[in-house]
Amino acid sequence: MQGDGVAKKRGNPNWGKPELSVIPYTGESSFEEVVKKLRLSPAEYEGSIQLKAWVQKNKDQKYVPSSLLQAWGVEVKEDS
């Protein structure tokens, strides 16, 4: 029955559409991972030399609580 007038659709009909089954990542941020690795409580953040070094290296790419940035006087590049 080749000539029945119905053309077979080809390709993926969902190509280019966002995948609805993808669940957004809601795990720990890089900052939270570092804090956990260093075994710091929030009260210890400001006094940690290792955390401050990580923040200074990653402040423009990673999430860092603004209160901590202010406490250390660290400037972050603004997106323009």
N, C-alpha and C positions, 0 to 999 in steps of 0.2 A: 504494500500500500504506500508507495512512494509519492504518488501524486494526490494525496488527500487534502492539500491546501494548508496544512499546519506545519510551519517551520519549527524545527527543533532549536531551542535557545541554547546558545553555547556560552561557556565561561561561568564564572562565579557571580551570581546576582548580588552578592553582598560585598563585592570588591569595593574598597574605598570607604565603606561604612564603618563606624567605630564598633568594636566588638563589645557587645553588652555583657558577655559572660566574664569579662576581665574584672577582677576585684581589685580596687586600688590598694596599694601597699600601705598599711597602717602600723607598721612596726616601729621600732625605735629609730630616732634620728641618729646621725653620726655623733652629735654632741652627747646624747644619752648613752650611746655605746661606749664612748671614751670615759664618761663619768662612772659607768658601771665597771669598766676595766680597771680604772684607778681606785675603785671602791670609795668614792666620795659621797658624802651627804651634801645636800644643798648648803648647809652652814659652812662646809669646808671648801666650796668652790673658789672663793676669793683668795684663799691662802695657798692654793695649789700651784706650784711652779710649773708642773707638768701640764696641767690644764691650761694655764695661761699661755704656755708655749704653743700648745695645739691651737688655741683660739687665735693667736696672732698669725699663725701659718694658714689657717682655714677660714678666717672670719668673712672673707668675701665670697666663699663658695658654699659654706655650710651654715646651718642654723645655729645661732648662739643667742641665748636669752639677752634681750636688750639691757636688762638691769645689770648683768655681769659686764657687758661691754662698757656701760656707763661707769661702773665701779672701778674698772681698770683704765678708763679714759681712752678706750680703743676706738678709732674711727673706722667706719666701714664705707667702702666705695658705694656711691649711689648709682642705681640703674638710670641711664639717661636715654 
